[in-house]
Structure formats: C-alpha cells, structure tokens
C-alpha cells in the first residue's frame, strides 16, 4: 500500500466519469504495505479505495477481482469491485496501470487481538473457504513453493550463516512435505494467503470485513489458516505461540469446517510453511527494495523468529478440537 505511482485529482475525476461514484472531494495516498499503489478516494457519495497494481498484470487480475465479487455475492464481507457504467468492466486503467476501485470497509484494524477477535476471524475464514469452493477461476498462489525455490538463492548471500542454514533447511523440509501423499490430500481452493491483522476490519468486537486479496490464489485451506495463526496468535516480540488466541481461532474455524485427517497431520508443517513464506518475501523486499514514496519495508527477522519458534515448539491440536 505504498505509493509507487502518483495519481492526480484529474486522474481520479477521469475515473469517476467512467465509474460514477459521485464527485471527488478528497484523494489521499495510503501508507503501509509494499506491493501496490493505494489511495483513499472520497466523493460526495461515500469513501472508496483506489488500487493501482504495480506487479500484477491485466491477465492475472481478473482472478482476484472476480473472487471478491463471488465472495461478496455469497455474503462474505469483502470489498466489492465497482464496474465501468458502460462496459461493465471491474478492471480499469489509471495512469497507464491496471486499477480497481472498491468501497472502503467500516471500522478499523484490531492490532492487539484478543481471543474474541481471533474467533471471529476463524469463523469467517472457514465460511470464506466454503464459499469459494465453487469459484470457477483458478490461479496458483504466486508466492507459493515455486516462488520460494526461485527467491531463496537470491536472498541467501545477504544472510549470516545461522540464518542461511535455517532458510535452506526449512526450504528442503517444505519441498519434502509438498511431495508427500498427505500434502496431496489437503483440501484446497481459493485462499486469501495474506490475512494479517491489518487486512481485517472490526467495529468493536464485530468483524466488518476482509480486504487486500491481491496475494490470493488456489492453495490449501490449511496454509491460509496457518498464515492467520502466525500473525493473530503469536507474541509479536518473541514470535512465540499464544495458545489462548490460537484455541479461539481454531475452535471457531472448525465449528464451520472441521479439519480433515491430512490437515491435522500436516498442521505444524504448514505453520512452518506460513512463517517461511513471509520470511522469504520480507528478505526479498528488504534487500531488493523498489522505489516508492512512503515505502517502509517490514523487518524480515520477525518471521525468522516465528519460524524458529514453530520448529522448536510444535503445537498440540488436541486442545482445539471442534465442539
């Protein structure tokens, strides 16, 4: 959500002539995130988020935008991409870049989540997984295992020996896991793959929406759940597991979609996979940054700590069995 491309008021007004959402009253760049250009776009009819896609192509983007429309139609609280009044297209072009405009969700992010918030996320994530099972489009998780294997050799030269050894050992473990029959048995479908605390909105204790679906892809539901657990259910200073938050999230998730045998078998492996994925991407963003105003790369050592915790202290799923 950094600003790589500067959008002018004129650019925004040109878009609003095609996507009639009212008269522009304010356009403000959003700080945070590292992938796309995002602006809050306010009109006399409401508040919107304008996203210009800096890496994803016009060929890749329909998967994400139509997934959001599909989930919104199924009652999942996600931003609904707005269409061109004449063509009906939900993928637009602004400043020569592919772009989308969605409504701004009500509420704010809960950055210090308690079990009640984790339960709400677990329940809605399970509903989202079920709602996406009949989504017709497929696209691989672009930050999945193939990308890890491509990117690790690029970041390795920047690491001291202990971190480099851990990174290589974990990548080997994940390649071995992905070749197993248990992994092939995992249920899969469209996943968010980046459902961190800053991508969920709450109004008090009520969950009002999931957003930022631009890392979504077809992957295992378990990986999606474990990405959430690695952000919502840890102590952020140490990376250590928080059993109270995790139990709340897992019980709420399984009340809607109980984990299958293969998922229970590979639960700890996928917790490690979720930590590895974000350690690699943060190393990549940190050591090979792109030029952007308001860009602040995330600290890659955070997910190194999470991974070390996940390797050293496997989680017992027994306490989080569905009621």
Secondary structure as GFF3:
##gff-version 3
##sequence-region A 1 323
A	DSSP	alpha_helix	9	18	.	.	.	ID=ss1
A	DSSP	beta_strand	24	29	.	.	.	ID=ss2
A	DSSP	beta_strand	37	43	.	.	.	ID=ss3
A	DSSP	beta_strand	46	52	.	.	.	ID=ss4
A	DSSP	alpha_helix	58	73	.	.	.	ID=ss5
A	DSSP	beta_strand	92	94	.	.	.	ID=ss6
A	DSSP	beta_strand	97	103	.	.	.	ID=ss7
A	DSSP	alpha_helix	115	131	.	.	.	ID=ss8
A	DSSP	alpha_helix	145	156	.	.	.	ID=ss9
A	DSSP	alpha_helix	161	178	.	.	.	ID=ss10
A	DSSP	alpha_helix	181	184	.	.	.	ID=ss11
A	DSSP	beta_strand	188	191	.	.	.	ID=ss12
A	DSSP	three_ten_helix	197	199	.	.	.	ID=ss13
A	DSSP	beta_strand	200	203	.	.	.	ID=ss14
A	DSSP	beta_strand	206	210	.	.	.	ID=ss15
A	DSSP	beta_strand	217	220	.	.	.	ID=ss16
A	DSSP	alpha_helix	221	232	.	.	.	ID=ss17
A	DSSP	alpha_helix	243	256	.	.	.	ID=ss18
A	DSSP	alpha_helix	261	265	.	.	.	ID=ss19
A	DSSP	alpha_helix	267	287	.	.	.	ID=ss20
A	DSSP	alpha_helix	301	312	.	.	.	ID=ss21
A	DSSP	three_ten_helix	317	320	.	.	.	ID=ss22
###
